[in-house]
Amino acid sequence: MLSNNDGCVIARSKEAKQLGIKMGVPWFQLKSAEFTEPVIAFSSNYELYASMSNRVMAHLEELAPRVEQYSIDEMFLDICGIECCIDFEDFGRQLRERVRSGTGLTIGVGMGPTKTLAKSAQWASKEWPQFGGVLALTPGNPRRTEKLLSLQPVEEIWGVGRRISRKLGTLGITTALQLARA
């Protein structure tokens, strides 16, 4: 997906990532590059994205007491007050199904006691298909959280960019668990 006026890459599919296409790379550089697979670029359509985002938000607001829109395609749900009454992964599957049936979009759901852990769970829900797009990290299952953090590269942690991850790497910190224990 390209930015306004097709200037640079602003979103990538899993396949584009596997080809080594980075965020922010100017399109003119990619147009002339040779790849092992065909590369297709799409112009952005912000009006459509905003409309779809609003529809997703409306469906989530029907199921959660408070929804915070973080970006056009990311929302945080505060489920305080109902967490005692739900099975987290069943609730996550319910969220996915509601959004899919209402919009045709497939979402990943990550749950955790903090926004950072929720983002880590969401990353894992996309990374490993066996989770079915839903992963809950709960205080009652610290082993699961520790296992995930041991597998999550530090550069995949929410808020840790390339520069910080390189600096952490020089300190021997390459996973989220190592950073959590540092």
CYANA upper distance limits for C-alpha pairs under 8 A (distance plus 0.5 A):
  1 MET  CA      9 VAL  CA      6.27
  1 MET  CA     10 ILE  CA      6.23
  1 MET  CA     11 ALA  CA      5.46
  1 MET  CA     12 ARG  CA      6.76
  1 MET  CA     41 ALA  CA      6.26
  1 MET  CA     42 PHE  CA      5.43
  1 MET  CA     43 SER  CA      6.53
  1 MET  CA     44 SER  CA      6.66
  2 LEU  CA      6 ASP  CA      5.40
  2 LEU  CA      7 GLY  CA      6.91
  2 LEU  CA      8 CYS  CA      5.82
  2 LEU  CA      9 VAL  CA      5.11
  2 LEU  CA     10 ILE  CA      5.99
  2 LEU  CA     11 ALA  CA      7.60
  2 LEU  CA     27 TRP  CA      7.95
  2 LEU  CA     41 ALA  CA      7.26
  2 LEU  CA     42 PHE  CA      6.55
  2 LEU  CA     43 SER  CA      5.66
  2 LEU  CA     44 SER  CA      6.23
  3 SER  CA      7 GLY  CA      5.97
  3 SER  CA      8 CYS  CA      5.96
  3 SER  CA      9 VAL  CA      6.77
  3 SER  CA     10 ILE  CA      6.30
  3 SER  CA     43 SER  CA      7.37
  3 SER  CA     44 SER  CA      6.42
  4 ASN  CA     43 SER  CA      7.89
  4 ASN  CA     44 SER  CA      7.00
  5 ASN  CA     43 SER  CA      8.13
  6 ASP  CA     27 TRP  CA      7.21
  6 ASP  CA     43 SER  CA      6.44
  6 ASP  CA     44 SER  CA      8.21
  7 GLY  CA     26 PRO  CA      6.25
  7 GLY  CA     27 TRP  CA      6.30
  7 GLY  CA     28 PHE  CA      8.32
  8 CYS  CA     23 MET  CA      8.29
  8 CYS  CA     24 GLY  CA      5.82
  8 CYS  CA     25 VAL  CA      5.80
  8 CYS  CA     26 PRO  CA      4.58
  8 CYS  CA     27 TRP  CA      5.47
  9 VAL  CA     22 LYS  CA      7.88
  9 VAL  CA     23 MET  CA      5.83
  9 VAL  CA     24 GLY  CA      5.45
  9 VAL  CA     25 VAL  CA      6.03
  9 VAL  CA     26 PRO  CA      7.01
  9 VAL  CA     27 TRP  CA      7.11
 10 ILE  CA     23 MET  CA      6.25
 10 ILE  CA     24 GLY  CA      6.59
 11 ALA  CA     23 MET  CA      7.31
 12 ARG  CA     16 ALA  CA      6.13
 12 ARG  CA     17 LYS  CA      6.86
 12 ARG  CA     21 ILE  CA      8.20
 12 ARG  CA     23 MET  CA      8.01
 13 SER  CA     17 LYS  CA      6.86
 14 LYS  CA     18 GLN  CA      6.76
 15 GLU  CA     19 LEU  CA      6.88
 16 ALA  CA     20 GLY  CA      7.10
 16 ALA  CA     21 ILE  CA      6.11
 16 ALA  CA     39 VAL  CA      8.07
 17 LYS  CA     21 ILE  CA      5.85
 17 LYS  CA     22 LYS  CA      7.44
 19 LEU  CA     35 PHE  CA      7.64
 19 LEU  CA     36 THR  CA      8.21
 19 LEU  CA     37 GLU  CA      8.43
 21 ILE  CA     25 VAL  CA      8.07
 25 VAL  CA     29 GLN  CA      7.78
 25 VAL  CA     30 LEU  CA      8.05
 26 PRO  CA     30 LEU  CA      7.43
 27 TRP  CA     31 LYS  CA      6.55
 28 PHE  CA     32 SER  CA      7.38
 29 GLN  CA     33 ALA  CA      7.04
 35 PHE  CA     39 VAL  CA      7.89
 45 ASN  CA     49 TYR  CA      6.87
 46 TYR  CA     50 ALA  CA      6.49
 47 GLU  CA     51 SER  CA      6.77
 48 LEU  CA     52 MET  CA      6.68
 49 TYR  CA     53 SER  CA      6.42
 49 TYR  CA     72 ILE  CA      7.73
 50 ALA  CA     54 ASN  CA      6.61
 50 ALA  CA     72 ILE  CA      7.18
 51 SER  CA     55 ARG  CA      6.85
 52 MET  CA     56 VAL  CA      6.70
 52 MET  CA    103 THR  CA      7.79
 53 SER  CA     57 MET  CA      6.59
 53 SER  CA     72 ILE  CA      6.35
 53 SER  CA     73 ASP  CA      6.75
 54 ASN  CA     58 ALA  CA      6.65
 55 ARG  CA     59 HIS  CA      6.95
 55 ARG  CA    102 GLY  CA      8.40
 55 ARG  CA    103 THR  CA      7.48
 56 VAL  CA     60 LEU  CA      6.81
 56 VAL  CA     99 VAL  CA      6.48
 56 VAL  CA    102 GLY  CA      8.42
 56 VAL  CA    103 THR  CA      7.49
 57 MET  CA     61 GLU  CA      6.57
 57 MET  CA     67 VAL  CA      8.16
 57 MET  CA     69 GLN  CA      8.18
 57 MET  CA     75 MET  CA      8.18
 58 ALA  CA     62 GLU  CA      7.02
 59 HIS  CA     63 LEU  CA      7.56
 59 HIS  CA     98 ARG  CA      7.13
 59 HIS  CA     99 VAL  CA      6.68
 59 HIS  CA    102 GLY  CA      7.89
 60 LEU  CA     64 ALA  CA      6.71
 60 LEU  CA     67 VAL  CA      7.68
 60 LEU  CA     77 LEU  CA      8.44
 60 LEU  CA     95 LEU  CA      7.31
 60 LEU  CA     98 ARG  CA      8.47
 60 LEU  CA     99 VAL  CA      7.99
 61 GLU  CA     65 PRO  CA      7.35
 61 GLU  CA     66 ARG  CA      7.37
 61 GLU  CA     67 VAL  CA      6.63
 63 LEU  CA     95 LEU  CA      7.97
 64 ALA  CA     77 LEU  CA      6.87
 64 ALA  CA     78 ASP  CA      7.45
 64 ALA  CA     79 ILE  CA      6.56
 65 PRO  CA     77 LEU  CA      8.24
 65 PRO  CA     78 ASP  CA      7.21
 65 PRO  CA     79 ILE  CA      6.79
 65 PRO  CA     80 CYS  CA      8.42
 66 ARG  CA     77 LEU  CA      6.34
 66 ARG  CA     78 ASP  CA      5.72
 66 ARG  CA     79 ILE  CA      7.54
 67 VAL  CA     75 MET  CA      7.12
 67 VAL  CA     76 PHE  CA      6.25
 67 VAL  CA     77 LEU  CA      5.01
 67 VAL  CA     78 ASP  CA      6.76
 68 GLU  CA     75 MET  CA      6.03
 68 GLU  CA     76 PHE  CA      5.56
 68 GLU  CA     77 LEU  CA      6.79
 68 GLU  CA     78 ASP  CA      8.40
 69 GLN  CA     74 GLU  CA      6.81
 69 GLN  CA     75 MET  CA      4.90
 69 GLN  CA     76 PHE  CA      6.91
 70 TYR  CA     74 GLU  CA      5.89
 70 TYR  CA     75 MET  CA      5.70
 70 TYR  CA     76 PHE  CA      7.35
 71 SER  CA     75 MET  CA      7.38
 76 PHE  CA    115 LYS  CA      7.99
 79 ILE  CA     83 GLU  CA      6.35
 82 ILE  CA     86 ILE  CA      7.14
 83 GLU  CA     87 ASP  CA      8.36
 83 GLU  CA     88 PHE  CA      8.08
 86 ILE  CA     90 ASP  CA      8.11
 86 ILE  CA     91 PHE  CA      7.13
 87 ASP  CA     91 PHE  CA      6.59
 88 PHE  CA     92 GLY  CA      6.65
 88 PHE  CA    111 MET  CA      8.15
 88 PHE  CA    136 ALA  CA      6.78
 89 GLU  CA     93 ARG  CA      6.66
 89 GLU  CA    134 VAL  CA      6.87
 89 GLU  CA    135 LEU  CA      7.05
 89 GLU  CA    136 ALA  CA      6.65
 90 ASP  CA     94 GLN  CA      6.66
 91 PHE  CA     95 LEU  CA      6.72
 92 GLY  CA     96 ARG  CA      6.78
 92 GLY  CA    109 VAL  CA      6.44
 92 GLY  CA    110 GLY  CA      8.29
 92 GLY  CA    134 VAL  CA      6.30
 92 GLY  CA    135 LEU  CA      8.23
 93 ARG  CA     97 GLU  CA      6.62
 93 ARG  CA    133 GLY  CA      8.50
 93 ARG  CA    134 VAL  CA      7.02
 94 GLN  CA     98 ARG  CA      6.55
 95 LEU  CA     99 VAL  CA      6.73
 95 LEU  CA    109 VAL  CA      8.36
 96 ARG  CA    100 ARG  CA      6.50
 96 ARG  CA    106 THR  CA      7.18
 96 ARG  CA    107 ILE  CA      6.37
 96 ARG  CA    108 GLY  CA      7.72
 96 ARG  CA    109 VAL  CA      7.74
 97 GLU  CA    101 SER  CA      6.38
 98 ARG  CA    102 GLY  CA      6.45
 99 VAL  CA    103 THR  CA      6.20
 99 VAL  CA    104 GLY  CA      7.58
 99 VAL  CA    105 LEU  CA      6.93
 99 VAL  CA    106 THR  CA      7.64
 99 VAL  CA    107 ILE  CA      7.93
100 ARG  CA    104 GLY  CA      5.03
100 ARG  CA    105 LEU  CA      5.36
100 ARG  CA    106 THR  CA      5.94
100 ARG  CA    107 ILE  CA      8.08
101 SER  CA    105 LEU  CA      8.44
107 ILE  CA    133 GLY  CA      7.65
108 GLY  CA    122 GLN  CA      6.46
108 GLY  CA    125 SER  CA      6.53
108 GLY  CA    126 LYS  CA      6.74
108 GLY  CA    133 GLY  CA      5.26
108 GLY  CA    134 VAL  CA      6.58
109 VAL  CA    121 ALA  CA      8.08
109 VAL  CA    122 GLN  CA      5.81
109 VAL  CA    125 SER  CA      7.20
109 VAL  CA    133 GLY  CA      6.58
109 VAL  CA    134 VAL  CA      5.22
109 VAL  CA    135 LEU  CA      6.92
110 GLY  CA    118 ALA  CA      5.44
110 GLY  CA    119 LYS  CA      6.70
110 GLY  CA    120 SER  CA      7.66
110 GLY  CA    121 ALA  CA      4.82
110 GLY  CA    122 GLN  CA      4.18
110 GLY  CA    123 TRP  CA      7.90
110 GLY  CA    124 ALA  CA      8.36
110 GLY  CA    125 SER  CA      7.08
110 GLY  CA    134 VAL  CA      6.42
110 GLY  CA    135 LEU  CA      5.55
110 GLY  CA    136 ALA  CA      6.29
110 GLY  CA    137 LEU  CA      8.29
111 MET  CA    117 LEU  CA      7.71
111 MET  CA    118 ALA  CA      4.87
111 MET  CA    119 LYS  CA      8.11
111 MET  CA    121 ALA  CA      6.56
111 MET  CA    122 GLN  CA      7.62
111 MET  CA    135 LEU  CA      6.81
111 MET  CA    136 ALA  CA      4.94
111 MET  CA    137 LEU  CA      6.32
111 MET  CA    138 THR  CA      8.20
112 GLY  CA    116 THR  CA      8.28
112 GLY  CA    117 LEU  CA      5.48
112 GLY  CA    118 ALA  CA      4.68
112 GLY  CA    119 LYS  CA      8.43
112 GLY  CA    121 ALA  CA      7.52
112 GLY  CA    136 ALA  CA      6.53
112 GLY  CA    137 LEU  CA      5.25
112 GLY  CA    138 THR  CA      6.36
113 PRO  CA    117 LEU  CA      7.12
113 PRO  CA    118 ALA  CA      7.51
113 PRO  CA    137 LEU  CA      7.83
113 PRO  CA    138 THR  CA      7.05
113 PRO  CA    139 PRO  CA      7.74
114 THR  CA    118 ALA  CA      6.62
115 LYS  CA    119 LYS  CA      6.60
116 THR  CA    120 SER  CA      6.74
116 THR  CA    157 ILE  CA      8.05
116 THR  CA    158 TRP  CA      6.68
117 LEU  CA    121 ALA  CA      6.59
117 LEU  CA    137 LEU  CA      7.65
118 ALA  CA    122 GLN  CA      6.61
118 ALA  CA    136 ALA  CA      8.19
118 ALA  CA    137 LEU  CA      7.81
119 LYS  CA    123 TRP  CA      6.61
119 LYS  CA    157 ILE  CA      8.29
119 LYS  CA    158 TRP  CA      7.04
120 SER  CA    124 ALA  CA      6.80
120 SER  CA    148 LEU  CA      8.47
120 SER  CA    149 LEU  CA      8.31
120 SER  CA    152 GLN  CA      8.24
120 SER  CA    156 GLU  CA      8.39
120 SER  CA    157 ILE  CA      7.06
120 SER  CA    158 TRP  CA      7.85
121 ALA  CA    125 SER  CA      6.58
121 ALA  CA    135 LEU  CA      6.04
121 ALA  CA    136 ALA  CA      6.92
121 ALA  CA    137 LEU  CA      7.08
121 ALA  CA    148 LEU  CA      8.32
122 GLN  CA    126 LYS  CA      7.05
122 GLN  CA    133 GLY  CA      8.40
122 GLN  CA    134 VAL  CA      7.77
122 GLN  CA    135 LEU  CA      7.20
123 TRP  CA    127 GLU  CA      6.63
123 TRP  CA    156 GLU  CA      8.32
124 ALA  CA    128 TRP  CA      6.40
124 ALA  CA    135 LEU  CA      7.75
124 ALA  CA    148 LEU  CA      7.98
124 ALA  CA    152 GLN  CA      8.47
125 SER  CA    129 PRO  CA      7.40
125 SER  CA    131 PHE  CA      6.22
125 SER  CA    132 GLY  CA      7.44
125 SER  CA    133 GLY  CA      5.11
125 SER  CA    134 VAL  CA      5.83
125 SER  CA    135 LEU  CA      6.08
126 LYS  CA    133 GLY  CA      6.44
129 PRO  CA    133 GLY  CA      7.20
131 PHE  CA    135 LEU  CA      6.68
137 LEU  CA    141 ASN  CA      7.46
137 LEU  CA    142 PRO  CA      8.25
137 LEU  CA    144 ARG  CA      7.28
137 LEU  CA    145 THR  CA      6.19
138 THR  CA    142 PRO  CA      7.50
138 THR  CA    145 THR  CA      8.09
141 ASN  CA    145 THR  CA      7.42
142 PRO  CA    146 GLU  CA      6.62
143 ARG  CA    147 LYS  CA      6.54
144 ARG  CA    148 LEU  CA      6.68
145 THR  CA    149 LEU  CA      6.64
146 GLU  CA    150 SER  CA      6.59
146 GLU  CA    177 LEU  CA      7.15
147 LYS  CA    151 LEU  CA      7.00
148 LEU  CA    152 GLN  CA      6.63
149 LEU  CA    175 THR  CA      7.20
149 LEU  CA    176 ALA  CA      5.32
149 LEU  CA    177 LEU  CA      5.10
150 SER  CA    175 THR  CA      6.32
150 SER  CA    176 ALA  CA      6.70
150 SER  CA    177 LEU  CA      5.41
150 SER  CA    178 GLN  CA      7.84
151 LEU  CA    175 THR  CA      7.12
151 LEU  CA    176 ALA  CA      8.09
152 GLN  CA    156 GLU  CA      7.05
152 GLN  CA    157 ILE  CA      8.01
152 GLN  CA    175 THR  CA      6.07
152 GLN  CA    176 ALA  CA      6.11
152 GLN  CA    177 LEU  CA      8.28
153 PRO  CA    157 ILE  CA      7.77
153 PRO  CA    174 THR  CA      6.38
153 PRO  CA    175 THR  CA      4.96
153 PRO  CA    176 ALA  CA      6.57
154 VAL  CA    160 VAL  CA      7.65
154 VAL  CA    165 SER  CA      6.62
154 VAL  CA    173 ILE  CA      7.89
154 VAL  CA    174 THR  CA      5.75
154 VAL  CA    175 THR  CA      5.01
154 VAL  CA    176 ALA  CA      5.41
154 VAL  CA    179 LEU  CA      7.89
155 GLU  CA    160 VAL  CA      6.22
155 GLU  CA    161 GLY  CA      6.56
155 GLU  CA    162 ARG  CA      6.84
155 GLU  CA    165 SER  CA      5.76
155 GLU  CA    174 THR  CA      8.45
156 GLU  CA    160 VAL  CA      7.55
157 ILE  CA    176 ALA  CA      7.24
160 VAL  CA    164 ILE  CA      6.46
160 VAL  CA    165 SER  CA      6.81
161 GLY  CA    165 SER  CA      6.55
162 ARG  CA    166 ARG  CA      6.61
163 ARG  CA    167 LYS  CA      6.87
164 ILE  CA    168 LEU  CA      6.60
165 SER  CA    169 GLY  CA      6.49
165 SER  CA    174 THR  CA      8.08
166 ARG  CA    170 THR  CA      7.00
167 LYS  CA    171 LEU  CA      7.34
168 LEU  CA    172 GLY  CA      7.01
168 LEU  CA    173 ILE  CA      5.63
168 LEU  CA    174 THR  CA      7.39
169 GLY  CA    173 ILE  CA      5.51
169 GLY  CA    174 THR  CA      6.01
173 ILE  CA    178 GLN  CA      6.08
173 ILE  CA    179 LEU  CA      6.55
174 THR  CA    178 GLN  CA      7.29
174 THR  CA    179 LEU  CA      8.16
175 THR  CA    179 LEU  CA      6.95
176 ALA  CA    180 ALA  CA      6.61
177 LEU  CA    181 ARG  CA      6.71
178 GLN  CA    182 ALA  CA      6.57
